[in-house]
Amino acid sequence: LKAQITLEEEINYILFKWNFNEVRKFSDLVEENLSRLSINPEIGIYSKTLKVYCLVISKQTTLYYSFNYDQKIIELHFFFNNQKNPEELNKLL
């Protein structure tokens, strides 16, 4: 749920700041990276301090997720705008 909300926030921000064409490019990047993630869940960088993986979607956006090795389930936590204060990460986790 948080992943869906933060993705929508990013899309709304891009639409507000730029235009629909940029939203489409971003959406394509998200789809491409989710597809890559489904094939290899360990492509992201694991953060020992946050205890989650992070995958850069674009220069402005990073996806935070976890992977359950036993059940082979990828859980998307949230999309984070890299221009925000890094302390905001702790609030989202």
PDB file of N, CA, C and O in Angstrom:
ATOM      1  N   LEU A   1       0.834  -1.200   0.000  1.00  0.00           N
ATOM      2  CA  LEU A   1       0.000   0.000   0.000  1.00  0.00           C
ATOM      3  C   LEU A   1       0.878   1.262   0.000  1.00  0.00           C
ATOM      4  O   LEU A   1       0.623   2.203  -0.752  1.00  0.00           O
ATOM      5  N   LYS A   2       1.901   1.268   0.843  1.00  0.00           N
ATOM      6  CA  LYS A   2       2.783   2.433   0.893  1.00  0.00           C
ATOM      7  C   LYS A   2       3.526   2.605  -0.436  1.00  0.00           C
ATOM      8  O   LYS A   2       3.771   3.727  -0.880  1.00  0.00           O
ATOM      9  N   ALA A   3       3.877   1.483  -1.060  1.00  0.00           N
ATOM     10  CA  ALA A   3       4.564   1.555  -2.354  1.00  0.00           C
ATOM     11  C   ALA A   3       3.662   2.189  -3.403  1.00  0.00           C
ATOM     12  O   ALA A   3       4.112   3.018  -4.195  1.00  0.00           O
ATOM     13  N   GLN A   4       2.390   1.799  -3.410  1.00  0.00           N
ATOM     14  CA  GLN A   4       1.438   2.356  -4.377  1.00  0.00           C
ATOM     15  C   GLN A   4       1.240   3.860  -4.149  1.00  0.00           C
ATOM     16  O   GLN A   4       1.206   4.643  -5.099  1.00  0.00           O
ATOM     17  N   ILE A   5       1.114   4.243  -2.895  1.00  0.00           N
ATOM     18  CA  ILE A   5       0.911   5.656  -2.555  1.00  0.00           C
ATOM     19  C   ILE A   5       2.120   6.493  -2.954  1.00  0.00           C
ATOM     20  O   ILE A   5       1.971   7.556  -3.556  1.00  0.00           O
ATOM     21  N   THR A   6       3.324   6.013  -2.618  1.00  0.00           N
ATOM     22  CA  THR A   6       4.525   6.793  -2.926  1.00  0.00           C
ATOM     23  C   THR A   6       4.802   6.820  -4.425  1.00  0.00           C
ATOM     24  O   THR A   6       5.353   7.797  -4.931  1.00  0.00           O
ATOM     25  N   LEU A   7       4.424   5.755  -5.145  1.00  0.00           N
ATOM     26  CA  LEU A   7       4.563   5.771  -6.606  1.00  0.00           C
ATOM     27  C   LEU A   7       3.634   6.826  -7.195  1.00  0.00           C
ATOM     28  O   LEU A   7       4.038   7.595  -8.067  1.00  0.00           O
ATOM     29  N   GLU A   8       2.406   6.865  -6.728  1.00  0.00           N
ATOM     30  CA  GLU A   8       1.460   7.881  -7.207  1.00  0.00           C
ATOM     31  C   GLU A   8       1.945   9.291  -6.881  1.00  0.00           C
ATOM     32  O   GLU A   8       1.779  10.205  -7.688  1.00  0.00           O
ATOM     33  N   GLU A   9       2.538   9.471  -5.714  1.00  0.00           N
ATOM     34  CA  GLU A   9       3.089  10.785  -5.348  1.00  0.00           C
ATOM     35  C   GLU A   9       4.199  11.192  -6.308  1.00  0.00           C
ATOM     36  O   GLU A   9       4.278  12.350  -6.718  1.00  0.00           O
ATOM     37  N   GLU A  10       5.053  10.242  -6.665  1.00  0.00           N
ATOM     38  CA  GLU A  10       6.138  10.540  -7.610  1.00  0.00           C
ATOM     39  C   GLU A  10       5.578  10.910  -8.976  1.00  0.00           C
ATOM     40  O   GLU A  10       6.036  11.865  -9.604  1.00  0.00           O
ATOM     41  N   ILE A  11       4.587  10.152  -9.433  1.00  0.00           N
ATOM     42  CA  ILE A  11       3.975  10.437 -10.733  1.00  0.00           C
ATOM     43  C   ILE A  11       3.313  11.807 -10.727  1.00  0.00           C
ATOM     44  O   ILE A  11       3.450  12.570 -11.683  1.00  0.00           O
ATOM     45  N   ASN A  12       2.601  12.120  -9.659  1.00  0.00           N
ATOM     46  CA  ASN A  12       1.966  13.442  -9.551  1.00  0.00           C
ATOM     47  C   ASN A  12       3.000  14.559  -9.522  1.00  0.00           C
ATOM     48  O   ASN A  12       2.794  15.616 -10.118  1.00  0.00           O
ATOM     49  N   TYR A  13       4.099  14.331  -8.838  1.00  0.00           N
ATOM     50  CA  TYR A  13       5.172  15.334  -8.767  1.00  0.00           C
ATOM     51  C   TYR A  13       5.760  15.568 -10.159  1.00  0.00           C
ATOM     52  O   TYR A  13       5.969  16.710 -10.569  1.00  0.00           O
ATOM     53  N   ILE A  14       6.026  14.472 -10.883  1.00  0.00           N
ATOM     54  CA  ILE A  14       6.588  14.590 -12.230  1.00  0.00           C
ATOM     55  C   ILE A  14       5.614  15.325 -13.147  1.00  0.00           C
ATOM     56  O   ILE A  14       6.023  16.176 -13.937  1.00  0.00           O
ATOM     57  N   LEU A  15       4.344  15.002 -13.044  1.00  0.00           N
ATOM     58  CA  LEU A  15       3.338  15.666 -13.869  1.00  0.00           C
ATOM     59  C   LEU A  15       3.260  17.157 -13.540  1.00  0.00           C
ATOM     60  O   LEU A  15       3.143  17.993 -14.436  1.00  0.00           O
ATOM     61  N   PHE A  16       3.324  17.478 -12.252  1.00  0.00           N
ATOM     62  CA  PHE A  16       3.276  18.875 -11.818  1.00  0.00           C
ATOM     63  C   PHE A  16       4.515  19.645 -12.287  1.00  0.00           C
ATOM     64  O   PHE A  16       4.413  20.771 -12.775  1.00  0.00           O
ATOM     65  N   LYS A  17       5.682  19.018 -12.130  1.00  0.00           N
ATOM     66  CA  LYS A  17       6.953  19.694 -12.426  1.00  0.00           C
ATOM     67  C   LYS A  17       7.261  19.719 -13.927  1.00  0.00           C
ATOM     68  O   LYS A  17       7.811  20.700 -14.428  1.00  0.00           O
ATOM     69  N   TRP A  18       6.911  18.648 -14.646  1.00  0.00           N
ATOM     70  CA  TRP A  18       7.230  18.559 -16.071  1.00  0.00           C
ATOM     71  C   TRP A  18       5.968  18.356 -16.896  1.00  0.00           C
ATOM     72  O   TRP A  18       5.167  19.281 -17.030  1.00  0.00           O
ATOM     73  N   ASN A  19       5.776  17.170 -17.448  1.00  0.00           N
ATOM     74  CA  ASN A  19       4.607  16.943 -18.315  1.00  0.00           C
ATOM     75  C   ASN A  19       4.286  15.450 -18.411  1.00  0.00           C
ATOM     76  O   ASN A  19       4.987  14.612 -17.843  1.00  0.00           O
ATOM     77  N   PHE A  20       3.214  15.137 -19.140  1.00  0.00           N
ATOM     78  CA  PHE A  20       2.760  13.759 -19.239  1.00  0.00           C
ATOM     79  C   PHE A  20       3.791  12.864 -19.933  1.00  0.00           C
ATOM     80  O   PHE A  20       3.911  11.684 -19.604  1.00  0.00           O
ATOM     81  N   ASN A  21       4.530  13.422 -20.885  1.00  0.00           N
ATOM     82  CA  ASN A  21       5.555  12.648 -21.581  1.00  0.00           C
ATOM     83  C   ASN A  21       6.614  12.132 -20.590  1.00  0.00           C
ATOM     84  O   ASN A  21       7.075  10.996 -20.700  1.00  0.00           O
ATOM     85  N   GLU A  22       6.986  12.972 -19.635  1.00  0.00           N
ATOM     86  CA  GLU A  22       7.956  12.564 -18.620  1.00  0.00           C
ATOM     87  C   GLU A  22       7.357  11.514 -17.678  1.00  0.00           C
ATOM     88  O   GLU A  22       8.062  10.621 -17.206  1.00  0.00           O
ATOM     89  N   VAL A  23       6.063  11.627 -17.411  1.00  0.00           N
ATOM     90  CA  VAL A  23       5.377  10.613 -16.593  1.00  0.00           C
ATOM     91  C   VAL A  23       5.433   9.272 -17.305  1.00  0.00           C
ATOM     92  O   VAL A  23       5.689   8.244 -16.677  1.00  0.00           O
ATOM     93  N   ARG A  24       5.198   9.275 -18.602  1.00  0.00           N
ATOM     94  CA  ARG A  24       5.243   8.037 -19.384  1.00  0.00           C
ATOM     95  C   ARG A  24       6.646   7.427 -19.349  1.00  0.00           C
ATOM     96  O   ARG A  24       6.792   6.214 -19.196  1.00  0.00           O
ATOM     97  N   LYS A  25       7.670   8.258 -19.490  1.00  0.00           N
ATOM     98  CA  LYS A  25       9.053   7.761 -19.428  1.00  0.00           C
ATOM     99  C   LYS A  25       9.342   7.144 -18.059  1.00  0.00           C
ATOM    100  O   LYS A  25       9.955   6.081 -17.960  1.00  0.00           O
ATOM    101  N   PHE A  26       8.897   7.819 -17.023  1.00  0.00           N
ATOM    102  CA  PHE A  26       9.112   7.307 -15.665  1.00  0.00           C
ATOM    103  C   PHE A  26       8.360   5.990 -15.459  1.00  0.00           C
ATOM    104  O   PHE A  26       8.911   5.044 -14.897  1.00  0.00           O
ATOM    105  N   SER A  27       7.122   5.927 -15.905  1.00  0.00           N
ATOM    106  CA  SER A  27       6.322   4.701 -15.783  1.00  0.00           C
ATOM    107  C   SER A  27       6.985   3.540 -16.512  1.00  0.00           C
ATOM    108  O   SER A  27       6.989   2.410 -16.024  1.00  0.00           O
ATOM    109  N   ASP A  28       7.546   3.828 -17.684  1.00  0.00           N
ATOM    110  CA  ASP A  28       8.266   2.788 -18.434  1.00  0.00           C
ATOM    111  C   ASP A  28       9.491   2.310 -17.648  1.00  0.00           C
ATOM    112  O   ASP A  28       9.780   1.114 -17.607  1.00  0.00           O
ATOM    113  N   LEU A  29      10.204   3.246 -17.029  1.00  0.00           N
ATOM    114  CA  LEU A  29      11.363   2.883 -16.209  1.00  0.00           C
ATOM    115  C   LEU A  29      10.950   2.002 -15.025  1.00  0.00           C
ATOM    116  O   LEU A  29      11.630   1.029 -14.701  1.00  0.00           O
ATOM    117  N   VAL A  30       9.844   2.351 -14.392  1.00  0.00           N
ATOM    118  CA  VAL A  30       9.355   1.564 -13.256  1.00  0.00           C
ATOM    119  C   VAL A  30       9.025   0.150 -13.728  1.00  0.00           C
ATOM    120  O   VAL A  30       9.439  -0.826 -13.101  1.00  0.00           O
ATOM    121  N   GLU A  31       8.286   0.035 -14.820  1.00  0.00           N
ATOM    122  CA  GLU A  31       7.919  -1.289 -15.343  1.00  0.00           C
ATOM    123  C   GLU A  31       9.155  -2.105 -15.710  1.00  0.00           C
ATOM    124  O   GLU A  31       9.244  -3.291 -15.391  1.00  0.00           O
ATOM    125  N   GLU A  32      10.105  -1.459 -16.383  1.00  0.00           N
ATOM    126  CA  GLU A  32      11.334  -2.136 -16.791  1.00  0.00           C
ATOM    127  C   GLU A  32      12.101  -2.656 -15.567  1.00  0.00           C
ATOM    128  O   GLU A  32      12.584  -3.788 -15.563  1.00  0.00           O
ATOM    129  N   ASN A  33      12.204  -1.831 -14.550  1.00  0.00           N
ATOM    130  CA  ASN A  33      12.952  -2.233 -13.356  1.00  0.00           C
ATOM    131  C   ASN A  33      12.216  -3.283 -12.531  1.00  0.00           C
ATOM    132  O   ASN A  33      12.856  -4.149 -11.935  1.00  0.00           O
ATOM    133  N   LEU A  34      10.893  -3.228 -12.484  1.00  0.00           N
ATOM    134  CA  LEU A  34      10.137  -4.264 -11.789  1.00  0.00           C
ATOM    135  C   LEU A  34      10.271  -5.603 -12.511  1.00  0.00           C
ATOM    136  O   LEU A  34      10.316  -6.658 -11.877  1.00  0.00           O
ATOM    137  N   SER A  35      10.333  -5.551 -13.819  1.00  0.00           N
ATOM    138  CA  SER A  35      10.539  -6.765 -14.591  1.00  0.00           C
ATOM    139  C   SER A  35      11.920  -7.358 -14.302  1.00  0.00           C
ATOM    140  O   SER A  35      12.055  -8.563 -14.089  1.00  0.00           O
ATOM    141  N   ARG A  36      12.931  -6.508 -14.298  1.00  0.00           N
ATOM    142  CA  ARG A  36      14.298  -6.951 -13.965  1.00  0.00           C
ATOM    143  C   ARG A  36      14.341  -7.528 -12.554  1.00  0.00           C
ATOM    144  O   ARG A  36      14.992  -8.542 -12.302  1.00  0.00           O
ATOM    145  N   LEU A  37      13.645  -6.871 -11.651  1.00  0.00           N
ATOM    146  CA  LEU A  37      13.607  -7.296 -10.248  1.00  0.00           C
ATOM    147  C   LEU A  37      12.955  -8.668 -10.102  1.00  0.00           C
ATOM    148  O   LEU A  37      13.393  -9.483  -9.291  1.00  0.00           O
ATOM    149  N   SER A  38      11.910  -8.923 -10.886  1.00  0.00           N
ATOM    150  CA  SER A  38      11.226 -10.221 -10.803  1.00  0.00           C
ATOM    151  C   SER A  38      12.140 -11.355 -11.270  1.00  0.00           C
ATOM    152  O   SER A  38      12.003 -12.490 -10.813  1.00  0.00           O
ATOM    153  N   ILE A  39      13.055 -11.056 -12.163  1.00  0.00           N
ATOM    154  CA  ILE A  39      13.999 -12.063 -12.664  1.00  0.00           C
ATOM    155  C   ILE A  39      15.153 -12.249 -11.676  1.00  0.00           C
ATOM    156  O   ILE A  39      15.592 -13.373 -11.429  1.00  0.00           O
ATOM    157  N   ASN A  40      15.633 -11.153 -11.121  1.00  0.00           N
ATOM    158  CA  ASN A  40      16.754 -11.213 -10.186  1.00  0.00           C
ATOM    159  C   ASN A  40      16.518 -10.246  -9.028  1.00  0.00           C
ATOM    160  O   ASN A  40      16.893  -9.077  -9.119  1.00  0.00           O
ATOM    161  N   PRO A  41      15.901 -10.717  -7.938  1.00  0.00           N
ATOM    162  CA  PRO A  41      15.568  -9.835  -6.817  1.00  0.00           C
ATOM    163  C   PRO A  41      16.779  -9.228  -6.098  1.00  0.00           C
ATOM    164  O   PRO A  41      16.630  -8.316  -5.285  1.00  0.00           O
ATOM    165  N   GLU A  42      17.959  -9.733  -6.397  1.00  0.00           N
ATOM    166  CA  GLU A  42      19.135  -9.226  -5.703  1.00  0.00           C
ATOM    167  C   GLU A  42      19.895  -8.170  -6.506  1.00  0.00           C
ATOM    168  O   GLU A  42      21.057  -7.891  -6.210  1.00  0.00           O
ATOM    169  N   ILE A  43      19.258  -7.585  -7.511  1.00  0.00           N
ATOM    170  CA  ILE A  43      19.947  -6.558  -8.298  1.00  0.00           C
ATOM    171  C   ILE A  43      20.101  -5.250  -7.534  1.00  0.00           C
ATOM    172  O   ILE A  43      20.960  -4.429  -7.854  1.00  0.00           O
ATOM    173  N   GLY A  44      19.266  -5.067  -6.528  1.00  0.00           N
ATOM    174  CA  GLY A  44      19.374  -3.858  -5.719  1.00  0.00           C
ATOM    175  C   GLY A  44      20.541  -3.957  -4.755  1.00  0.00           C
ATOM    176  O   GLY A  44      21.141  -5.020  -4.601  1.00  0.00           O
ATOM    177  N   ILE A  45      20.854  -2.867  -4.119  1.00  0.00           N
ATOM    178  CA  ILE A  45      21.920  -2.820  -3.116  1.00  0.00           C
ATOM    179  C   ILE A  45      21.287  -2.999  -1.742  1.00  0.00           C
ATOM    180  O   ILE A  45      20.340  -2.298  -1.386  1.00  0.00           O
ATOM    181  N   TYR A  46      21.820  -3.942  -0.979  1.00  0.00           N
ATOM    182  CA  TYR A  46      21.268  -4.195   0.356  1.00  0.00           C
ATOM    183  C   TYR A  46      21.856  -3.214   1.357  1.00  0.00           C
ATOM    184  O   TYR A  46      23.074  -3.060   1.451  1.00  0.00           O
ATOM    185  N   SER A  47      20.979  -2.552   2.105  1.00  0.00           N
ATOM    186  CA  SER A  47      21.405  -1.619   3.149  1.00  0.00           C
ATOM    187  C   SER A  47      21.311  -2.319   4.499  1.00  0.00           C
ATOM    188  O   SER A  47      20.217  -2.635   4.968  1.00  0.00           O
ATOM    189  N   LYS A  48      22.443  -2.555   5.109  1.00  0.00           N
ATOM    190  CA  LYS A  48      22.441  -3.224   6.414  1.00  0.00           C
ATOM    191  C   LYS A  48      21.785  -2.357   7.482  1.00  0.00           C
ATOM    192  O   LYS A  48      21.144  -2.876   8.397  1.00  0.00           O
ATOM    193  N   THR A  49      21.939  -1.057   7.372  1.00  0.00           N
ATOM    194  CA  THR A  49      21.339  -0.175   8.384  1.00  0.00           C
ATOM    195  C   THR A  49      19.825  -0.123   8.259  1.00  0.00           C
ATOM    196  O   THR A  49      19.121  -0.113   9.269  1.00  0.00           O
ATOM    197  N   LEU A  50      19.311  -0.088   7.024  1.00  0.00           N
ATOM    198  CA  LEU A  50      17.857  -0.034   6.811  1.00  0.00           C
ATOM    199  C   LEU A  50      17.236  -1.428   6.740  1.00  0.00           C
ATOM    200  O   LEU A  50      16.027  -1.585   6.904  1.00  0.00           O
ATOM    201  N   LYS A  51      18.073  -2.439   6.493  1.00  0.00           N
ATOM    202  CA  LYS A  51      17.632  -3.839   6.365  1.00  0.00           C
ATOM    203  C   LYS A  51      16.654  -4.042   5.204  1.00  0.00           C
ATOM    204  O   LYS A  51      15.709  -4.825   5.303  1.00  0.00           O
ATOM    205  N   VAL A  52      16.892  -3.335   4.123  1.00  0.00           N
ATOM    206  CA  VAL A  52      16.115  -3.474   2.895  1.00  0.00           C
ATOM    207  C   VAL A  52      17.043  -3.291   1.691  1.00  0.00           C
ATOM    208  O   VAL A  52      18.159  -2.786   1.819  1.00  0.00           O
ATOM    209  N   TYR A  53      16.565  -3.704   0.540  1.00  0.00           N
ATOM    210  CA  TYR A  53      17.279  -3.448  -0.708  1.00  0.00           C
ATOM    211  C   TYR A  53      16.814  -2.109  -1.270  1.00  0.00           C
ATOM    212  O   TYR A  53      15.687  -1.679  -1.024  1.00  0.00           O
ATOM    213  N   CYS A  54      17.691  -1.456  -2.024  1.00  0.00           N
ATOM    214  CA  CYS A  54      17.286  -0.253  -2.741  1.00  0.00           C
ATOM    215  C   CYS A  54      17.733  -0.388  -4.193  1.00  0.00           C
ATOM    216  O   CYS A  54      18.812  -0.901  -4.489  1.00  0.00           O
ATOM    217  N   LEU A  55      16.875   0.085  -5.081  1.00  0.00           N
ATOM    218  CA  LEU A  55      17.134   0.016  -6.511  1.00  0.00           C
ATOM    219  C   LEU A  55      16.823   1.383  -7.107  1.00  0.00           C
ATOM    220  O   LEU A  55      15.703   1.880  -6.997  1.00  0.00           O
ATOM    221  N   VAL A  56      17.826   1.983  -7.738  1.00  0.00           N
ATOM    222  CA  VAL A  56      17.641   3.295  -8.347  1.00  0.00           C
ATOM    223  C   VAL A  56      16.815   3.126  -9.615  1.00  0.00           C
ATOM    224  O   VAL A  56      17.209   2.416 -10.540  1.00  0.00           O
ATOM    225  N   ILE A  57      15.666   3.788  -9.641  1.00  0.00           N
ATOM    226  CA  ILE A  57      14.769   3.746 -10.798  1.00  0.00           C
ATOM    227  C   ILE A  57      15.140   4.846 -11.787  1.00  0.00           C
ATOM    228  O   ILE A  57      15.174   4.627 -12.998  1.00  0.00           O
ATOM    229  N   SER A  58      15.415   6.018 -11.256  1.00  0.00           N
ATOM    230  CA  SER A  58      15.852   7.160 -12.055  1.00  0.00           C
ATOM    231  C   SER A  58      16.745   8.009 -11.152  1.00  0.00           C
ATOM    232  O   SER A  58      16.919   7.711  -9.971  1.00  0.00           O
ATOM    233  N   LYS A  59      17.296   9.052 -11.719  1.00  0.00           N
ATOM    234  CA  LYS A  59      18.159   9.926 -10.927  1.00  0.00           C
ATOM    235  C   LYS A  59      17.412  10.473  -9.707  1.00  0.00           C
ATOM    236  O   LYS A  59      18.015  10.715  -8.661  1.00  0.00           O
ATOM    237  N   GLN A  60      16.102  10.664  -9.847  1.00  0.00           N
ATOM    238  CA  GLN A  60      15.314  11.262  -8.771  1.00  0.00           C
ATOM    239  C   GLN A  60      14.656  10.241  -7.840  1.00  0.00           C
ATOM    240  O   GLN A  60      14.256  10.601  -6.733  1.00  0.00           O
ATOM    241  N   THR A  61      14.532   8.976  -8.259  1.00  0.00           N
ATOM    242  CA  THR A  61      13.690   8.031  -7.524  1.00  0.00           C
ATOM    243  C   THR A  61      14.395   6.705  -7.252  1.00  0.00           C
ATOM    244  O   THR A  61      15.043   6.134  -8.130  1.00  0.00           O
ATOM    245  N   THR A  62      14.253   6.231  -6.017  1.00  0.00           N
ATOM    246  CA  THR A  62      14.781   4.934  -5.610  1.00  0.00           C
ATOM    247  C   THR A  62      13.649   4.095  -5.035  1.00  0.00           C
ATOM    248  O   THR A  62      12.806   4.596  -4.292  1.00  0.00           O
ATOM    249  N   LEU A  63      13.639   2.819  -5.385  1.00  0.00           N
ATOM    250  CA  LEU A  63      12.669   1.872  -4.857  1.00  0.00           C
ATOM    251  C   LEU A  63      13.304   1.116  -3.701  1.00  0.00           C
ATOM    252  O   LEU A  63      14.426   0.623  -3.819  1.00  0.00           O
ATOM    253  N   TYR A  64      12.595   1.025  -2.590  1.00  0.00           N
ATOM    254  CA  TYR A  64      13.047   0.246  -1.436  1.00  0.00           C
ATOM    255  C   TYR A  64      12.157  -0.977  -1.326  1.00  0.00           C
ATOM    256  O   TYR A  64      10.931  -0.881  -1.378  1.00  0.00           O
ATOM    257  N   TYR A  65      12.801  -2.140  -1.172  1.00  0.00           N
ATOM    258  CA  TYR A  65      12.054  -3.399  -1.148  1.00  0.00           C
ATOM    259  C   TYR A  65      12.802  -4.443  -0.336  1.00  0.00           C
ATOM    260  O   TYR A  65      13.969  -4.265   0.015  1.00  0.00           O
ATOM    261  N   SER A  66      12.109  -5.532  -0.046  1.00  0.00           N
ATOM    262  CA  SER A  66      12.752  -6.665   0.617  1.00  0.00           C
ATOM    263  C   SER A  66      12.408  -7.925  -0.161  1.00  0.00           C
ATOM    264  O   SER A  66      11.479  -7.945  -0.968  1.00  0.00           O
ATOM    265  N   PHE A  67      13.171  -8.967   0.097  1.00  0.00           N
ATOM    266  CA  PHE A  67      12.992 -10.228  -0.606  1.00  0.00           C
ATOM    267  C   PHE A  67      13.042 -11.366   0.392  1.00  0.00           C
ATOM    268  O   PHE A  67      14.017 -11.518   1.127  1.00  0.00           O
ATOM    269  N   ASN A  68      11.990 -12.164   0.415  1.00  0.00           N
ATOM    270  CA  ASN A  68      11.939 -13.338   1.277  1.00  0.00           C
ATOM    271  C   ASN A  68      12.469 -14.522   0.467  1.00  0.00           C
ATOM    272  O   ASN A  68      11.819 -15.007  -0.458  1.00  0.00           O
ATOM    273  N   TYR A  69      13.670 -14.972   0.843  1.00  0.00           N
ATOM    274  CA  TYR A  69      14.329 -16.042   0.088  1.00  0.00           C
ATOM    275  C   TYR A  69      13.541 -17.353   0.150  1.00  0.00           C
ATOM    276  O   TYR A  69      13.426 -18.053  -0.856  1.00  0.00           O
ATOM    277  N   ASP A  70      13.007 -17.685   1.311  1.00  0.00           N
ATOM    278  CA  ASP A  70      12.298 -18.958   1.480  1.00  0.00           C
ATOM    279  C   ASP A  70      11.020 -19.006   0.645  1.00  0.00           C
ATOM    280  O   ASP A  70      10.750 -19.992  -0.041  1.00  0.00           O
ATOM    281  N   GLN A  71      10.244 -17.936   0.712  1.00  0.00           N
ATOM    282  CA  GLN A  71       8.961 -17.902  -0.006  1.00  0.00           C
ATOM    283  C   GLN A  71       9.090 -17.323  -1.412  1.00  0.00           C
ATOM    284  O   GLN A  71       8.142 -17.361  -2.198  1.00  0.00           O
ATOM    285  N   LYS A  72      10.275 -16.784  -1.723  1.00  0.00           N
ATOM    286  CA  LYS A  72      10.526 -16.145  -3.023  1.00  0.00           C
ATOM    287  C   LYS A  72       9.504 -15.039  -3.309  1.00  0.00           C
ATOM    288  O   LYS A  72       8.906 -14.981  -4.383  1.00  0.00           O
ATOM    289  N   ILE A  73       9.327 -14.170  -2.317  1.00  0.00           N
ATOM    290  CA  ILE A  73       8.381 -13.066  -2.429  1.00  0.00           C
ATOM    291  C   ILE A  73       9.142 -11.741  -2.340  1.00  0.00           C
ATOM    292  O   ILE A  73       9.955 -11.529  -1.440  1.00  0.00           O
ATOM    293  N   ILE A  74       8.857 -10.867  -3.288  1.00  0.00           N
ATOM    294  CA  ILE A  74       9.422  -9.512  -3.279  1.00  0.00           C
ATOM    295  C   ILE A  74       8.362  -8.591  -2.705  1.00  0.00           C
ATOM    296  O   ILE A  74       7.235  -8.548  -3.198  1.00  0.00           O
ATOM    297  N   GLU A  75       8.722  -7.854  -1.667  1.00  0.00           N
ATOM    298  CA  GLU A  75       7.786  -6.899  -1.072  1.00  0.00           C
ATOM    299  C   GLU A  75       8.284  -5.485  -1.363  1.00  0.00           C
ATOM    300  O   GLU A  75       9.361  -5.089  -0.917  1.00  0.00           O
ATOM    301  N   LEU A  76       7.489  -4.736  -2.113  1.00  0.00           N
ATOM    302  CA  LEU A  76       7.832  -3.345  -2.408  1.00  0.00           C
ATOM    303  C   LEU A  76       7.411  -2.506  -1.212  1.00  0.00           C
ATOM    304  O   LEU A  76       6.257  -2.556  -0.786  1.00  0.00           O
ATOM    305  N   HIS A  77       8.357  -1.725  -0.667  1.00  0.00           N
ATOM    306  CA  HIS A  77       8.038  -0.903   0.503  1.00  0.00           C
ATOM    307  C   HIS A  77       7.599   0.500   0.090  1.00  0.00           C
ATOM    308  O   HIS A  77       6.514   0.948   0.461  1.00  0.00           O
ATOM    309  N   PHE A  78       8.435   1.187  -0.670  1.00  0.00           N
ATOM    310  CA  PHE A  78       8.067   2.538  -1.106  1.00  0.00           C
ATOM    311  C   PHE A  78       9.034   3.047  -2.157  1.00  0.00           C
ATOM    312  O   PHE A  78      10.152   2.552  -2.297  1.00  0.00           O
ATOM    313  N   PHE A  79       8.572   4.056  -2.897  1.00  0.00           N
ATOM    314  CA  PHE A  79       9.404   4.790  -3.843  1.00  0.00           C
ATOM    315  C   PHE A  79       9.799   6.082  -3.136  1.00  0.00           C
ATOM    316  O   PHE A  79       8.959   6.741  -2.523  1.00  0.00           O
ATOM    317  N   PHE A  80      11.073   6.442  -3.222  1.00  0.00           N
ATOM    318  CA  PHE A  80      11.564   7.607  -2.494  1.00  0.00           C
ATOM    319  C   PHE A  80      12.179   8.607  -3.459  1.00  0.00           C
ATOM    320  O   PHE A  80      13.027   8.255  -4.280  1.00  0.00           O
ATOM    321  N   ASN A  81      11.745   9.855  -3.354  1.00  0.00           N
ATOM    322  CA  ASN A  81      12.328  10.932  -4.145  1.00  0.00           C
ATOM    323  C   ASN A  81      13.672  11.284  -3.525  1.00  0.00           C
ATOM    324  O   ASN A  81      13.733  11.733  -2.380  1.00  0.00           O
ATOM    325  N   ASN A  82      14.744  11.082  -4.273  1.00  0.00           N
ATOM    326  CA  ASN A  82      16.106  11.275  -3.759  1.00  0.00           C
ATOM    327  C   ASN A  82      16.430  12.713  -3.400  1.00  0.00           C
ATOM    328  O   ASN A  82      17.453  12.984  -2.772  1.00  0.00           O
ATOM    329  N   GLN A  83      15.569  13.631  -3.791  1.00  0.00           N
ATOM    330  CA  GLN A  83      15.801  15.037  -3.459  1.00  0.00           C
ATOM    331  C   GLN A  83      15.278  15.384  -2.070  1.00  0.00           C
ATOM    332  O   GLN A  83      15.543  16.469  -1.552  1.00  0.00           O
ATOM    333  N   LYS A  84      14.536  14.459  -1.472  1.00  0.00           N
ATOM    334  CA  LYS A  84      14.013  14.687  -0.122  1.00  0.00           C
ATOM    335  C   LYS A  84      15.115  14.506   0.911  1.00  0.00           C
ATOM    336  O   LYS A  84      16.176  13.949   0.627  1.00  0.00           O
ATOM    337  N   ASN A  85      14.843  14.983   2.095  1.00  0.00           N
ATOM    338  CA  ASN A  85      15.756  14.823   3.209  1.00  0.00           C
ATOM    339  C   ASN A  85      15.905  13.333   3.525  1.00  0.00           C
ATOM    340  O   ASN A  85      14.899  12.652   3.724  1.00  0.00           O
ATOM    341  N   PRO A  86      17.145  12.807   3.575  1.00  0.00           N
ATOM    342  CA  PRO A  86      17.349  11.376   3.856  1.00  0.00           C
ATOM    343  C   PRO A  86      16.740  10.918   5.187  1.00  0.00           C
ATOM    344  O   PRO A  86      16.466   9.730   5.360  1.00  0.00           O
ATOM    345  N   GLU A  87      16.528  11.835   6.114  1.00  0.00           N
ATOM    346  CA  GLU A  87      15.906  11.465   7.386  1.00  0.00           C
ATOM    347  C   GLU A  87      14.468  11.013   7.192  1.00  0.00           C
ATOM    348  O   GLU A  87      13.910  10.329   8.049  1.00  0.00           O
ATOM    349  N   GLU A  88      13.864  11.391   6.067  1.00  0.00           N
ATOM    350  CA  GLU A  88      12.498  10.967   5.753  1.00  0.00           C
ATOM    351  C   GLU A  88      12.423   9.448   5.549  1.00  0.00           C
ATOM    352  O   GLU A  88      11.368   8.841   5.731  1.00  0.00           O
ATOM    353  N   LEU A  89      13.557   8.844   5.168  1.00  0.00           N
ATOM    354  CA  LEU A  89      13.591   7.397   4.952  1.00  0.00           C
ATOM    355  C   LEU A  89      13.187   6.646   6.208  1.00  0.00           C
ATOM    356  O   LEU A  89      12.413   5.691   6.141  1.00  0.00           O
ATOM    357  N   ASN A  90      13.700   7.065   7.338  1.00  0.00           N
ATOM    358  CA  ASN A  90      13.400   6.385   8.596  1.00  0.00           C
ATOM    359  C   ASN A  90      11.911   6.433   8.926  1.00  0.00           C
ATOM    360  O   ASN A  90      11.367   5.490   9.501  1.00  0.00           O
ATOM    361  N   LYS A  91      11.265   7.518   8.565  1.00  0.00           N
ATOM    362  CA  LYS A  91       9.819   7.643   8.821  1.00  0.00           C
ATOM    363  C   LYS A  91       9.038   6.649   7.960  1.00  0.00           C
ATOM    364  O   LYS A  91       8.021   6.109   8.395  1.00  0.00           O
ATOM    365  N   LEU A  92       9.521   6.409   6.733  1.00  0.00           N
ATOM    366  CA  LEU A  92       8.822   5.504   5.838  1.00  0.00           C
ATOM    367  C   LEU A  92       9.037   4.045   6.212  1.00  0.00           C
ATOM    368  O   LEU A  92       8.194   3.189   5.946  1.00  0.00           O
ATOM    369  N   LEU A  93      10.176   3.779   6.832  1.00  0.00           N
ATOM    370  CA  LEU A  93      10.439   2.397   7.252  1.00  0.00           C
ATOM    371  C   LEU A  93       9.853   2.190   8.602  1.00  0.00           C
ATOM    372  O   LEU A  93       9.953   1.096   9.157  1.00  0.00           O
TER     373      LEU A  93
END
